[in-house]
Amino acid sequence: MKTNNNNKSNIDKASSVSMGWLWLYVVSVFLFLFVGCCKDDDSAAREPEQRGGEPVPEEPTDNDTIVPLPPATDTAVWGKGSADDPYRVRTAEEWNRLMALHGGDRNAFFRLATDFTLGNPMVCDTFCGHLDGNNMEVRLANRSLFKVLNGGVIENVILNGAVSQLNSDNVMKIETSGGYNLYFGGLVCVSDNNAVIKNCVSKMDYDIQAEYGVTLAPICGLMLSGTVDECSSVGDIAVSSSRQNIIGGIVAEMRGASSKLINCMQVGRIAVDSYGDFAGIVSVVYDGSVLNCCTRAIMNTEHSSSNSGGVVSYCNGGVIDNCYFDGYLSGKLTSLLCYRINNGAQMRYCYAPQTDGLKLCDNNYGIIESCGYFRNGTQLEAVGYYGSNNVIDELNARAATLEGARRWALVEGNVAIVK
């Protein structure tokens, strides 16, 4: 009997040990699950969230502000969009998101922080804000930066890239009484509402075989009002078409007495195989002012119905003042400065190289005053007036009388505007 009691005691002890281990196991599992859950929650709070395989940008500093973007994007972009704290754009993705949200806001300020490439489609056709390019380079292909600049400001932008085709997606179509006109500009197709374009550079090349006529220039296609100041183009333009084209080295067409183009320079080749008008600075001017501009364009056309001038092709009621052409004309070209001055338009204090068989202006139905040829780079030959016989002295003397005009100097052997 004693033996049985001992056995029972041993069994009870074994059972107690087994139950102890079972409870320990259950508690361990519970604690493991509980701690694991807490760890996951804590990690989610501490580790950067992954979106599309990329971490969220770093937390902003005290001087930065996160701009709310659509929930679908949920990306932080620095800046408040104010004059002293503009939206700072670093990538094409940020450009597209910010322009889609704020490009139409007249009180929005943007500043480029890096170079980048913009593709298609264009998310903001009409820009109304203030864009400081910060002398960064934006690369484009077969598109403008914007179709319309409406009362805004674009400054310090460098454009690069190429245009080889025009279509309904990348031109601005404007209805007219006789149908419609198509406009293309590397920076903007159309500028209106006293918009300002300042200190922008186009390095873009154009090689286009157009099925229809177009009004095209590297900076602005159609300028209805406002100012283009200190802009330059150094790319080449080649256009071939069976339709009428209007091609300018800076702006293609200016309209309105309040439109002013000043202190602009163009260096590059312009070759047009079509009828129409083309020129080194502005092709067609209606009542606007072209002031203190310089072009060294190498221009050519073999088309007998093309009208062209080194500075302007057709000026109707406008003003061309203190401009300088030191390029080269070939083919069917005959006018060194302006092909036709019409309806009381004025051309004053403008200069071009003396070239056999070429005139300053082919068709003068306005006023030409104090314009002259020069030889040997800077020596003027008096034509209708007598000056210092040095073109830089003449240009600077006149520039001093024009509001906002920059001075001229000899830069690397070339007469140029000094910024």
Secondary structure as UniProt FT lines:
FT   HELIX           2..46
FT   STRAND          50..51
FT   TURN            52..53
FT   STRAND          54..55
FT   TURN            62..63
FT   TURN            71..73
FT   STRAND          87..89
FT   HELIX           92..102
FT   TURN            103..104
FT   TURN            106..107
FT   STRAND          109..112
FT   STRAND          116..117
FT   STRAND          126..127
FT   STRAND          130..141
FT   STRAND          146..150
FT   STRAND          153..163
FT   TURN            168..170
FT   STRAND          172..176
FT   TURN            177..178
FT   STRAND          179..185
FT   STRAND          188..192
FT   STRAND          196..198
FT   STRAND          201..202
FT   STRAND          205..210
FT   STRAND          215..217
FT   STRAND          220..223
FT   STRAND          226..229
FT   STRAND          232..233
FT   STRAND          237..241
FT   STRAND          245..248
FT   STRAND          251..255
FT   TURN            257..258
FT   STRAND          259..262
FT   STRAND          265..266
FT   STRAND          269..273
FT   STRAND          276..279
FT   STRAND          282..286
FT   STRAND          289..291
FT   STRAND          294..295
FT   STRAND          298..301
FT   TURN            304..305
FT   STRAND          306..309
FT   STRAND          312..316
FT   STRAND          319..321
FT   STRAND          324..325
FT   STRAND          328..331
FT   STRAND          335..342
FT   TURN            343..344
FT   STRAND          346..348
FT   STRAND          351..353
FT   TURN            356..357
FT   STRAND          359..364
FT   STRAND          367..369
FT   STRAND          372..375
FT   TURN            376..378
FT   STRAND          379..381
FT   HELIX           391..399
FT   TURN            400..401
FT   TURN            403..404
FT   STRAND          408..411
FT   TURN            412..413
FT   STRAND          414..417
//
